Amino acid sequence: MGKQVLYIEMDNCIGCRSCLAACTQCGGHDSRNRNYVLDVDPFISRQTIPLMCFHCVNPACARSCPAQAIQIADNGAVLSALVEKCIGCQNCTIACPYGIPKFDEEQNLMYKCDLCYDRTKEGIPPMCASVCPTNTLQWIEEAELEEKRAQIPLANGKWTASHDPDVLEGETNVKISLPGILQGKQKLF
């Protein structure tokens, strides 16, 4: 089995928030939700998009941590701050260009999506991807990702936000298919 990645096909999101419910039920999450579902423009459309940690290859949260409390797992998952190391400075929440890490004031600890590392290290999809009814969130092998990339041969490579190394934190371990309207395609529904 090759390396697997979380792939987000934003056009498919119907805003059901199943991913959020599943996230709170994941073991080790202490019933805290670590992802978001955003309404793109609630006054004009019903378009929603899931937003979660992109697990940057060179994450700003980890770089900004003076206590080295944020580790990067072997599968590329950027983990929540380690309880024994986190000093609660919140540098990571400020440094993240996507606004993902949350801070628990009671525990004085940063927490965020850890790509369900306890599951994904065994090849099991993260909870959010395992329950998504529209395949917006998919846990796929890199070979399948290449097939998807080949289906949308845009010259500028913008089919994934994480493809262009100049965008924010550059390369990420979560891959995204932008909504069709950004790819110059009409939505089918």
Contact map, one row per residue, 1 for C-alpha under 8 A:
111000000000000000000000000000000000000000000000000000000000000000000000000000000000000000000000000000000000000000000000000000000000000000001000000000000000000000000000000000000000000000000
111100000000000000000000000000000000000000000000000000000000000000000000000000000000000000000000000000000000000000000000000000000000000000001110000000000000000000000000000000000000000000000
111110000000000000000000000000000000000000000000000000000000000000000000001000000000000000000000000000000000000000000000000000000000000000001100000000000000000000000000000000000000000000000
011111000000000000000000000000000000000000000000000000000000000000000000000000000000000000000000000000000000000000000000001000000000000000111100000000000000000000000000000000000000000000000
001111100000000000000000000000000000000000000000000000000000000000000000000000000000000000000000000000000000000000000000000000000000000000111100000000000000000000000000000011100000000000000
000111110000000000000000000000000000000000000000000000000000000000000000000000000000000000000000000000000000000000000000000000001000000011110000000000000000000000000000000011100000000000000
000011111000000000000000000000000000000000000000000000000000000000000000000000000000000000000000000000000000000000000000000000000000000111110000100000000000000000000000000001111000000000000
000001111100000000000000000000000000000000000000000000000000000000000000000000000000000000000000000000000000000000000000000000000000000111000000000000000000000000000000000001111000000000000
000000111111100000000000000000000000000000000000000000000000000000000000000000000000000000000000000000000000000000000000000000000000001110000000000000000000000000000000000000011110000000000
000000011111100000000000000000000000000000000000110000000000000000000000000000000000000000000000000000000000000000000000000000000000000100000000000000000000000000000000000000011110000000000
000000001111100000000000000000000000000000000000000000000000000000000000000000000000000000000000000000000000000000000000000000000000000100000000000000000000000000000000000000001111000000100
000000001111110000000000000000000000000000000000000000000000000000000000000000000000000000000000000000000000000000000000000000000000011100000000000000000000000000000000000000000000000000000
000000001111111100000000000000000000000000000011110000000000000000000000000000000000000000000000000000000000000000000000000000000000010100000000000000000000000000000000000000000000000000000
000000000001111100000000000000000000000000000111000000000000000000000000000000000000000000000000000000000000000000000000000000000000010000000000000000000000000000000000000000000000000000000
000000000000111110000000000000000000100000000011100000000000000000000000000000000000000000000000000000000000000000000000000000000000000000000000000000000000000000000000000000000000000000000
000000000000111111000000000000000000000000000000000000000000000000000000000000000000000000000000000000000000000000000000000000000000000000000000000000000000000000000000000000000000000000000
000000000000001111111000000000000000100000000000000000000000000000000000000000000000000000000000000000000000000000000000000000000000000000000000000000000000000000000000000000000000000000000
000000000000000111111100000000000000000000000000000000000000000000000000000000000000000000000000000000000000000000000000000000010011100000000000000000000000000000000000000000000000000000000
000000000000000011111110000000000010000000000000000000000000000000000000000000000000000000000000000000000000000000000000000000111011000000000000000000000000000000000000000000000000000000000
000000000000000011111111000000001111100000000000000000000000000000000000000000000000000000000000000000000000000000000000000000010000000000000000000000000000000000000000000000000000000000000
000000000000000011111111100000001000000000000000000000000000000000000000000000000000000000000000000000000000000000000000000000000000000000000000000000000000000000000000000000000000000000000
000000000000000001111111110000000000000000000000000000000000000000000000000000000000000000000000000000000000000000000000000000110010000000000000000000000000000000000000000000000000000000000
000000000000000000111111110010111110000000000000000000000000000000000000000000000000000000000000000000000000000000000000000000110000000000000000000000000000000000000000000000000000000000000
000000000000000000011111110011111100000000000000000000000000000000000000000000000000000000000000000000000000000000000000000000000000000000000000000000000000000000000000000000000000000000000
000000000000000000001111111010100000000000000000000000000000000000000000000000000000000000000000000000000000000000000000000000000000000000000000000000000000000000000000000000000000000000000
000000000000000000000111111110100000000000000000000000000000000000000000000000000000000000000000000000000000000000010000000000100000000000000000000000000000000000000000000000000000000000000
000000000000000000000000111111000000000000000000000000000000000000000000000000000000000000000000000000000000000000000000000000000000000000000000000000000000000000000000000000000000000000000
000000000000000000000000011111000000000000000000000000000000000000000000000000000000000000000000000000000000000000000000000000000000000000000000000000000000000000000000000000000000000000000
000000000000000000000011111111111000000000000000000000000000000000000000000000000000000000000000000000000000000000000000000000000000000000000000000000000000000000000000000000000000000000000
000000000000000000000001001111110000000000000000000000000000000000000000000000000000000000000000000000000000000000000000000000000000000000000000000000000000000000000000000000000000000000000
000000000000000000000011110011111000000000000000000000000000000000000000000000000000000000000000000000000000000000000000000000000000000000000000000000000000000000000000000000000000000000000
000000000000000000000011000011111100000000000000000000000000000000000000000000000000000000000000000000000000000000000000000000000000000000000000000000000000000000000000000000000000000000000
000000000000000000011011000010111110000000000000000000000000000000000000000000000000000000000000000000000000000000000000000000000000000000000000000000000000000000000000000000000000000000000
000000000000000000010011000000011111000000000000000100000000000000000000000000000000000000000000000001000000001110000000000000000000000000000000000000000000000000000000000000000000000000000
000000000000000000110010000000001111100000000000011110000000000000000000000000000000000000000000000100000000000110000000000000000000000000000000000000000000000000000000000000000000000000000
000000000000000000010000000000000111110000000000011100000000000000000000000000000000000000000000000000000000000000000000000000000000000000000000000000000000000000000000000000000000000000000
000000000000001010010000000000000011111000000001111000000000000000000000000000000000000000000000000000000000000000000000000000000000000000000000000000000000000000000000000000000000000000000
000000000000000000000000000000000001111100000001111000000000000000000000000000000000000000000000000000000000000000000000000000000000000000000000000000000000000000000000000000000000000000000
000000000000000000000000000000000000111111000111100000000000000000000000000000000000000000000000000000000000000000000000000000000000000000000000000000000000000000000000000000000000000000000
000000000000000000000000000000000000011111001111100000000000000000000000000000000000000000000000000000000000000000000000000000000000000000000000000000000000000000000000000000000000000000000
000000000000000000000000000000000000001111111110000000000000000000000000000000000000000000000000000000000000000000000000000000000000000000000000000000000000000000000000000000000000000000000
000000000000000000000000000000000000001111111110000000000000000000000000000000000000000000000000000000000000000000000000000000000000000000000000000000000000000000000000000000000000000000000
000000000000000000000000000000000000000011111000000000000000000000000000000000000000000000000000000000000000000000000000000000000000000000000000000000000000000000000000000000000000000000000
000000000000000000000000000000000000000011111100000000000000000000000000000000000000000000000000000000000000000000000000000000000000000000000000000000000000000000000000000000000000000000000
000000000000000000000000000000000000000111111110000000000000000000000000000000000000000000000000000000000000000000000000000000000000000000000000000000000000000000000000000000000000000000000
000000000000010000000000000000000000001111011111000000000000000000000000000000000000000000000000000000000000000000000000000000000000000000000000000000000000000000000000000000000000000000000
000000000000111000000000000000000000001111001111100000000000000000000000000000000000000000000000000000000000000000000000000000000000000000000000000000000000000000000000000000000000000000000
000000000000111000000000000000000000111100000111110000000000000000000000000000000000000000000000000000000000000000000000000000000000000000000000000000000000000000000000000000000000000000000
000000000100101000000000000000000000111100000011111000000000000000000000000000000000000000000000000000000000000000000000000000000000000000000000000000000000000000000000000000000000000000000
000000000100100000000000000000000011110000000001111100000000000000000000000000000000000000000000000000000000000000000000000000000000000000000000000000000000000000000000000000000000000000000
000000000000000000000000000000000011110000000000111110000000000000000000000000000000000000000000000000000000000000000000000000000000000000000000000000000000000000000000000000000000000000000
000000000000000000000000000000000111000000000000011111000000000000000000000000000000000000000000000100000000000010000000000000000000000000000000000000000000000000000000000000000000000000000
000000000000000000000000000000000010000000000000001111100000000000000000000000000000000000000000010110000000000111000000000000000000000000000000000000000000000000000000000001000000000000000
000000000000000000000000000000000000000000000000000111110000000000000000000000000000000000000000000000000000000000000000000000000000000000000000000000000000000000000000000111100000000000000
000000000000000000000000000000000000000000000000000011111010000000000000000111000000000000000000000000000000000000000000000000000000000000000000000000000000000000000000000111000000000000000
000000000000000000000000000000000000000000000000000001111111000000000000000101000000000000000000000000000000000000000000000000000000000000000000000000000000000000000000111111000000000000000
000000000000000000000000000000000000000000000000000000111110000000000000000100000000000000000000000000000000000000000000000000000000000000000000000000000000000000000000011110000000000000000
000000000000000000000000000000000000000000000000000000011111011000000000000000000000000000000000000000000000000000000000000000000000000000000000000000000000000000000000111000000000000000000
000000000000000000000000000000000000000000000000000000111111111000000000000001000000000000000001000000000000000000000000000000000000000000000000000000000000000000000000100000000000000000000
000000000000000000000000000000000000000000000000000000010111111100000000000000000000000000010011100000000000000000000000000000000000000000000000000000000000000000000000100000000000000000000
000000000000000000000000000000000000000000000000000000000011111110000100000000000000000000111011000000000000000000000000000000000000000000000000000000000000000000000000000000000000000000000
000000000000000000000000000000000000000000000000000000000111111110011110000000000000000000010000000000000000000000000000000000000000000000000000000000000000000000000000000000000000000000000
000000000000000000000000000000000000000000000000000000000111111110000000000000000000000000000000000000000000000000000000000000000000000000000000000000000000000000000000000000000000000000000
000000000000000000000000000000000000000000000000000000000001111111000000000000000000000000110010000000000000000000000000000000000000000000000000000000000000000000000000000000000000000000000
000000000000000000000000000000000000000000000000000000000000111111111100000000000000000000110000000000000000000000000000000000000000000000000000000000000000000000000000000000000000000000000
000000000000000000000000000000000000000000000000000000000000000111111000000000000000000000000000000000000000000000000000000000000000000000000000000000000000000000000000000000000000000000000
000000000000000000000000000000000000000000000000000000000000000011111000000000000000111000000000000000000000000000000000000000000000000000000000000000000000000000000000000000000000000000000
000000000000000000000000000000000000000000000000000000000000010011111110000000000000110000000000000000000000000000000000000000000000000000000000000000000000000000000000000000000000000000000
000000000000000000000000000000000000000000000000000000000000010011111110000000001111110000000000000000000000000000000000000000000000000000000000000000000000000000000000000000000000000000000
000000000000000000000000000000000000000000000000000000000000110010011111000001111100000000000000000000000000000000000000000000000000000000000000000000000000000000000000000000000000000000000
000000000000000000000000000000000000000000000000000000000000010000011111100001111100000000000000000000000000000000000000000000000000000000000000000000000000000000000000000000000000000000000
000000000000000000000000000000000000000000000000000000000000000000000111110111100000000000000000000000000000000000000000000000000000000000000000000000000000000000000000000000000000000000000
000000000000000000000000000000000000000000000000000000000000000000000011111111100000000000000000000000000000000000000000000000000000000000000000000000000000000000000000000000000000000000000
000000000000000000000000000000000000000000000000000000000000000000000001111110000000000000000000000000000000000000000000000000000000000000000000000000000000000000000000000000000000000000000
001000000000000000000000000000000000000000000000000000000000000000000000111110000000000000000000000000000000000000000000100000000000000000000000000000000000000000000000000000000000000000000
000000000000000000000000000000000000000000000000000000111000000000000001111111000000000000000000000000000000000000000000000000000000000000000000000000000000000000000000000010000000000000000
000000000000000000000000000000000000000000000000000000100000000000000001111111100000000000000000000000000000000001101000000000000000000000000000000000000000000000000000000010000000000000000
000000000000000000000000000000000000000000000000000000110010000000000111100111110000000000000000000000000000000001100000000000000000000000000000000000000000000000000000000000000000000000000
000000000000000000000000000000000000000000000000000000000000000000000111100011111000000000000000000000000000000111101000000000000000000000000000000000000000000000000000000000000000000000000
000000000000000000000000000000000000000000000000000000000000000000000110000001111100000000000000000000000000011111000000000000000000000000000000000000000000000000000000000000000000000000000
000000000000000000000000000000000000000000000000000000000000000000001110000000111110110000000000000000000000111000000000000000000000000000000000000000000000000000000000000000000000000000000
000000000000000000000000000000000000000000000000000000000000000000001110000000011111110000000000000000000000000000000000000000000000000000000000000000000000000000000000000000000000000000000
000000000000000000000000000000000000000000000000000000000000000000001000000000001111110000000000000000000000100000000000000000000000000000000000000000000000000000000000000000000000000000000
000000000000000000000000000000000000000000000000000000000000000000001000000000000111110000000000000000000000000000000000000000000000000000000000000000000000000000000000000000000000000000000
000000000000000000000000000000000000000000000000000000000000000000111000000000001111111000000000000000000000000000000000000000000000000000000000000000000000000000000000000000000000000000000
000000000000000000000000000000000000000000000000000000000000000000111000000000001111111110000000000000000001110000000000000000000000000000000000000000000000000000000000000000000000000000000
000000000000000000000000000000000000000000000000000000000000000000100000000000000000111110000000000000000001100000000000000000000000000000000000000000000000000000000000000000000000000000000
000000000000000000000000000000000000000000000000000000000000000000000000000000000000011111000000000000000001110000000000000000000000000000000000000000000000000000000000000000000000000000000
000000000000000000000000000000000000000000000000000000000000000000000000000000000000011111100000000000000000000000000000000000000000000000000000000000000000000000000000000000000000000000000
000000000000000000000000000000000000000000000000000000000000000000000000000000000000000111111100000000100000010000000000000000000000000000000000000000000000000000000000000000000000000000000
000000000000000000000000000000000000000000000000000000000000100110000000000000000000000011111110000000000000000000000000000000000000000000000000000000000000000000000000000000000000000000000
000000000000000000000000000000000000000000000000000000000001110110000000000000000000000001111111000010000000010000000000000000000000000000000000000000000000000000000000000000000000000000000
000000000000000000000000000000000000000000000000000000000000100000000000000000000000000001111111001111100000010000000000000000000000000000000000000000000000000000000000000000000000000000000
000000000000000000000000000000000000000000000000000000000000000000000000000000000000000001111111101000000000000000000000000000000000000000000000000000000000000000000000000000000000000000000
000000000000000000000000000000000000000000000000000000000001100100000000000000000000000000111111100000000000000000000000000000000000000000000000000000000000000000000000000000000000000000000
000000000000000000000000000000000000000000000000000000000011100000000000000000000000000000011111111110000000000000000000000000000000000000000000000000000000000000000000000000000000000000000
000000000000000000000000000000000000000000000000000000000001000000000000000000000000000000000111111000000000000000000000000000000000000000000000000000000000000000000001100000000000000000000
000000000000000000000000000000000000000000000000000010000000000000000000000000000000000000000001111100000000000000000000000000000000000000000000000000000000000000000000000000000000000000000
000000000000000000000000000000000000000000000000000000000000000000000000000000000000000000001101111110000000000000000000000000000000000000000000000000000000000000000000000000000000000000000
000000000000000000000000000000000010000000000000000110000000000000000000000000000000000000001001011111000000000100000000000000000000000000000000000000000000000000000000000000000000000000000
000000000000000000000000000000000000000000000000000010000000000000000000000000000000000000011001001111100000011110000000000000000000000000000000000000000000000000000000000000000000000000000
000000000000000000000000000000000100000000000000000000000000000000000000000000000000000000001000000111110000011100000000000000000000000000000000000000000000000000000000000000000000000000000
000000000000000000000000000000000000000000000000000000000000000000000000000000000000000001001000000011111001111000000000000000000000000000000000000000000000000000000000000000000000000000000
000000000000000000000000000000000000000000000000000000000000000000000000000000000000000000000000000001111111111000000000000000000000000000000000000000000000000000000000000000000000000000000
000000000000000000000000000000000000000000000000000000000000000000000000000000000000000000000000000000111111100000000000000000000000000000000000000000000000000000000000000000000000000000000
000000000000000000000000000000000000000000000000000000000000000000000000000000000000000000000000000000011111100000000000000000000000000000000000000000000000000000000000000000000000000000000
000000000000000000000000000000000000000000000000000000000000000000000000000000000000000000000000000000011111100000000000000000000000000000000000000000000000000000000000000000000000000000000
000000000000000000000000000000000000000000000000000000000000000000000000000000000000011100000000000000111111110000000000000000000000000000000000000000000000000000000000000000000000000000000
000000000000000000000000000000000000000000000000000000000000000000000000000000001010011100000000000000111111111000000000000000000000000000000000000000000000000000000000000000000000000000000
000000000000000000000000000000000000000000000000000000000000000000000000000000011000010101011000000011110001111100000000000000000000000000000000000000000000000000000000000000000000000000000
000000000000000000000000000000000100000000000000000000000000000000000000000000011000000000000000000011110000111110000000000000000000000000000000000000000000000000000000000000000000000000000
000000000000000000000000000000000110000000000000000010000000000000000000000000110000000000000000000111000000011111000000000000000000000000000000000000000000000000000000000000000000000000000
000000000000000000000000000000000110000000000000000110000000000000000000000000110000000000000000000010000000001111110000000000000000000000000000000000000000000000000000000000000000000000000
000000000000000000000000000000000000000000000000000010000000000000000000000011110000000000000000000000000000000111111000000000000000000000000000000000000000000000000000000000000000000000000
000000000000000000000000000000000000000000000000000000000000000000000000000011100000000000000000000000000000000011111001000001000000000000000000000000000000000000000000000000000000000000000
000000000000000000000000010000000000000000000000000000000000000000000000000000000000000000000000000000000000000011111111000001100000000000000000000000000000000000000000000000000000000000000
000000000000000000000000000000000000000000000000000000000000000000000000000010100000000000000000000000000000000001111111100001000000000000000000000000000000000000000000000000000000000000000
000000000000000000000000000000000000000000000000000000000000000000000000000000000000000000000000000000000000000000011111110000000000000000000000000000000000000000000000000000000000000000000
000000000000000000000000000000000000000000000000000000000000000000000000000000000000000000000000000000000000000000011111111111000000000000000000000000000000000000000000000000000000000000000
000000000000000000000000000000000000000000000000000000000000000000000000000000000000000000000000000000000000000000111111111111000000000000000000000000000000000000000000000000000000000000000
000000000000000000000000000000000000000000000000000000000000000000000000001000000000000000000000000000000000000000001111111100000000000000000000000000000000000000000000000000000000000000000
000000000000000000000000000000000000000000000000000000000000000000000000000000000000000000000000000000000000000000000111111100000000000000000000000000000000000000000000000000000000000000000
000100000000000000000000000000000000000000000000000000000000000000000000000000000000000000000000000000000000000000000011111110000000000000000000000000000000000000000000000000000000000000000
000000000000000000000000000000000000000000000000000000000000000000000000000000000000000000000000000000000000000000000011111111000000000000000000000000000000000000000000000000000000000000000
000000000000000000000000000000000000000000000000000000000000000000000000000000000000000000000000000000000000000000000011001111101100000001100000000000000000000000000000000000000000000000000
000000000000000000000000000000000000000000000000000000000000000000000000000000000000000000000000000000000000000000111011000111111100000000100000000000000000000000000000000000000000000000000
000000000000000000100110010000000000000000000000000000000000000000000000000000000000000000000000000000000000000000010000000011111110000000000000000000000000000000000000000000000000000000000
000000000000000001110110000000000000000000000000000000000000000000000000000000000000000000000000000000000000000000000000000001111111000010000000000000000000000000000000000000000000000000000
000001000000000000100000000000000000000000000000000000000000000000000000000000000000000000000000000000000000000000000000000011111111001111100000000000000000000000000000000000000000000000000
000000000000000000000000000000000000000000000000000000000000000000000000000000000000000000000000000000000000000000000000000011111111000001000000000000000000000000000000000000000000000000000
000000000000000001100100000000000000000000000000000000000000000000000000000000000000000000000000000000000000000000000000000000111111100000000000000000000000000000000000000000000000000000000
000000000000000001100000000000000000000000000000000000000000000000000000000000000000000000000000000000000000000000000000000000011111111110000000000000000000000000000000000000000000000000000
000000000000000001000000000000000000000000000000000000000000000000000000000000000000000000000000000000000000000000000000000000000011111100000000000000000000000000000000000000000000000000000
000000000001110000000000000000000000000000000000000000000000000000000000000000000000000000000000000000000000000000000000000000000001111110000000000000000000000000000000000000000000000000000
000000001001000000000000000000000000000000000000000000000000000000000000000000000000000000000000000000000000000000000000000000001001111111000000000000000000000000000000000000000000000000000
000000111111100000000000000000000000000000000000000000000000000000000000000000000000000000000000000000000000000000000000000000001001111111000000000000000000000000000000000000000000000000000
000001111000000000000000000000000000000000000000000000000000000000000000000000000000000000000000000000000000000000000000000000011001011111100000000000000000000000000000000000000000000000000
000001110000000000000000000000000000000000000000000000000000000000000000000000000000000000000000000000000000000000000000000010001100001111110000000000000000000000000000000000000000000000000
000111100000000000000000000000000000000000000000000000000000000000000000000000000000000000000000000000000000000000000000000011001000000011111000000000000000000000000000000000000000000000000
000111100000000000000000000000000000000000000000000000000000000000000000000000000000000000000000000000000000000000000000000000000000000001111101100000000000000000000000000000000000000000000
111110000000000000000000000000000000000000000000000000000000000000000000000000000000000000000000000000000000000000000000000000000000000000111111100000000000000000000000000000000000000000000
011110000000000000000000000000000000000000000000000000000000000000000000000000000000000000000000000000000000000000000000000000000000000000011111110000000000000000000000000000000000000000000
010000000000000000000000000000000000000000000000000000000000000000000000000000000000000000000000000000000000000000000000000000000000000000001111111000000000000000000000000000000000000000000
000000000000000000000000000000000000000000000000000000000000000000000000000000000000000000000000000000000000000000000000000000000000000000011111111100000000000000000000000000000000000000000
000000100000000000000000000000000000000000000000000000000000000000000000000000000000000000000000000000000000000000000000000000000000000000011111111110000000000000000000000000000000000000000
000000000000000000000000000000000000000000000000000000000000000000000000000000000000000000000000000000000000000000000000000000000000000000000111111111000000000000000000000000000000000000000
000000000000000000000000000000000000000000000000000000000000000000000000000000000000000000000000000000000000000000000000000000000000000000000011111111100000000000000000000000000000000000000
000000000000000000000000000000000000000000000000000000000000000000000000000000000000000000000000000000000000000000000000000000000000000000000001111111110000000000000000000000000000000000000
000000000000000000000000000000000000000000000000000000000000000000000000000000000000000000000000000000000000000000000000000000000000000000000000111111111000001000000000000000000000000000000
000000000000000000000000000000000000000000000000000000000000000000000000000000000000000000000000000000000000000000000000000000000000000000000000011111111000000000000000000000000000000000000
000000000000000000000000000000000000000000000000000000000000000000000000000000000000000000000000000000000000000000000000000000000000000000000000001111111000000000000000000000000000000000000
000000000000000000000000000000000000000000000000000000000000000000000000000000000000000000000000000000000000000000000000000000000000000000000000000111111100001000000000000000000000000000000
000000000000000000000000000000000000000000000000000000000000000000000000000000000000000000000000000000000000000000000000000000000000000000000000000011111110100000000000000000000000000000000
000000000000000000000000000000000000000000000000000000000000000000000000000000000000000000000000000000000000000000000000000000000000000000000000000000011111111000000000000000000000001000000
000000000000000000000000000000000000000000000000000000000000000000000000000000000000000000000000000000000000000000000000000000000000000000000000000000001111100000000000000000000000000000000
000000000000000000000000000000000000000000000000000000000000000000000000000000000000000000000000000000000000000000000000000000000000000000000000000000000111110000000000000000000000000000000
000000000000000000000000000000000000000000000000000000000000000000000000000000000000000000000000000000000000000000000000000000000000000000000000000000001111111100110000000000000000000000000
000000000000000000000000000000000000000000000000000000000000000000000000000000000000000000000000000000000000000000000000000000000000000000000000000000000101111110110000000000000100001000000
000000000000000000000000000000000000000000000000000000000000000000000000000000000000000000000000000000000000000000000000000000000000000000000000000010010100111110100000000000011100001000000
000000000000000000000000000000000000000000000000000000000000000000000000000000000000000000000000000000000000000000000000000000000000000000000000000000000000111111110000000000111100000000000
000000000000000000000000000000000000000000000000000000000000000000000000000000000000000000000000000000000000000000000000000000000000000000000000000000000000011111110010000000111100000000000
000000000000000000000000000000000000000000000000000000000000000000000000000000000000000000000000000000000000000000000000000000000000000000000000000000000000000111111010011111110000000000000
000000000000000000000000000000000000000000000000000000000000000000000000000000000000000000000000000000000000000000000000000000000000000000000000000000000000111111111000011000100000000000000
000000000000000000000000000000000000000000000000000000000000000000000000000000000000000000000000000000000000000000000000000000000000000000000000000000000000110111111110011000000000000000000
000000000000000000000000000000000000000000000000000000000000000000000000000000000000000000000000000000000000000000000000000000000000000000000000000000000000000001111110111000000000000000000
000000000000000000000000000000000000000000000000000000000000000000000000000000000000000000000000000000000000000000000000000000000000000000000000000000000000000000011111110000000000000000000
000000000000000000000000000000000000000000000000000000000000000000000000000000000000000000000000000000000000000000000000000000000000000000000000000000000000000011011111110000000000000000000
000000000000000000000000000000000000000000000000000000000000000000000000000000000000000000000000100000000000000000000000000000000000000000000000000000000000000000000111110000000000000000000
000000000000000000000000000000000000000000000000000000010111000000000000000000000000000000000000100000000000000000000000000000000000000000000000000000000000000000001111111100000000000000000
000000000000000000000000000000000000000000000000000000011100000000000000000000000000000000000000000000000000000000000000000000000000000000000000000000000000000001111111111100000000000000000
000000000000000000000000000000000000000000000000000000011100000000000000000000000000000000000000000000000000000000000000000000000000000000000000000000000000000001111000111110000000000000000
000000000000000000000000000000000000000000000000000001111000000000000000000000000000000000000000000000000000000000000000000000000000000000000000000000000000000001000000111111100000000000000
000011000000000000000000000000000000000000000000000001111000000000000000000110000000000000000000000000000000000000000000000000000000000000000000000000000000000001000000001111100000000000000
000011110000000000000000000000000000000000000000000011110000000000000000000000000000000000000000000000000000000000000000000000000000000000000000000000000000000001000000000111110000000000000
000011110000000000000000000000000000000000000000000001000000000000000000000000000000000000000000000000000000000000000000000000000000000000000000000000000000000111100000000111111000000000000
000000111100000000000000000000000000000000000000000000000000000000000000000000000000000000000000000000000000000000000000000000000000000000000000000000000000001111000000000001111100000000000
000000111110000000000000000000000000000000000000000000000000000000000000000000000000000000000000000000000000000000000000000000000000000000000000000000000000001110000000000000111110000000000
000000001110000000000000000000000000000000000000000000000000000000000000000000000000000000000000000000000000000000000000000000000000000000000000000000000000011110000000000000011111011000000
000000001110000000000000000000000000000000000000000000000000000000000000000000000000000000000000000000000000000000000000000000000000000000000000000000000000000000000000000000001111111000000
000000000010000000000000000000000000000000000000000000000000000000000000000000000000000000000000000000000000000000000000000000000000000000000000000000000000000000000000000000000111111111100
000000000000000000000000000000000000000000000000000000000000000000000000000000000000000000000000000000000000000000000000000000000000000000000000000000000000000000000000000000000011111111100
000000000000000000000000000000000000000000000000000000000000000000000000000000000000000000000000000000000000000000000000000000000000000000000000000000000000000000000000000000000111111110000
000000000000000000000000000000000000000000000000000000000000000000000000000000000000000000000000000000000000000000000000000000000000000000000000000000000100011000000000000000000111111110000
000000000000000000000000000000000000000000000000000000000000000000000000000000000000000000000000000000000000000000000000000000000000000000000000000000000000000000000000000000000001111111000
000000000000000000000000000000000000000000000000000000000000000000000000000000000000000000000000000000000000000000000000000000000000000000000000000000000000000000000000000000000001111111100
000000000000000000000000000000000000000000000000000000000000000000000000000000000000000000000000000000000000000000000000000000000000000000000000000000000000000000000000000000000001100111110
000000000010000000000000000000000000000000000000000000000000000000000000000000000000000000000000000000000000000000000000000000000000000000000000000000000000000000000000000000000001100011111
000000000000000000000000000000000000000000000000000000000000000000000000000000000000000000000000000000000000000000000000000000000000000000000000000000000000000000000000000000000000000001111
000000000000000000000000000000000000000000000000000000000000000000000000000000000000000000000000000000000000000000000000000000000000000000000000000000000000000000000000000000000000000000111
